[in-house]
């Protein structure tokens, strides 16, 4: 779709993709790996038609996805600046999970699978599998969920489990040092309130979701160590 060079100013970079400004109203999300963004674009259009808050999609081809430019901070950054909003933002994240899990997956959406290749919990709901504060943009039209490349079909509790694991174990080194410090200490309070508000229990899925997270290529050694501890505790509780 676009030449290999930067099409505009770099707005942000994540573990798998870079986001470039095209105009005040549009951005280009470009994956750094051999990912075809057309399936992600189709899912976002499907979710938008179902009334779920996602960016508007304009075009997609190969690793490039042109979509609406969202104006506003992500929830993680907002928590760093305004930690007193922990209860409100935790409820918002729970509501976004619950709303998503009421949507039946479209035909062709891949099934969520565990590290051993078997289905991760079963079920027919759309799962984001990365629905955490950094993927929720706070805009004038309300919270909008981004980054749908990993979406799958499966059990809602598996999606909650993955969010719980990301919240509890992920490094925040992409944030400025001062923001990492203020984010770390209220993390447990946020997670507690999120789990109290969300409709589906993560606990039957935590151990298997942790193994999925451990097997991902972008998971870092320190994160793997935390995930192993949580998986061990979950397996012991189940036993």
FENFENVEN-V972354 format. One line per field, one symbol per residue. psi: psi as a letter, one per 30 degrees, with the letter a starting at -180 (. if undefined). A space follows every 50 residues. Layout:
psi: ???
This chain:
psi: ellflkfakkelkafflkkkkeaffklkjjkglikjfeeeeeeeeeeeff gkjlkkkelkkbgkjklkjkjllleeeeeeeiffgeeeeeeeeeeeeeee ffkkklkfklkkllfgflkifalglkkeggilefgjkjlfgakkkligeg klkakefeeeeeeeeeeffklhfflleeeeefeeegeeeeeeeeefflfk kfeffeeeeeeeeefkffkleeeeeeeeeeeeeeeeee.
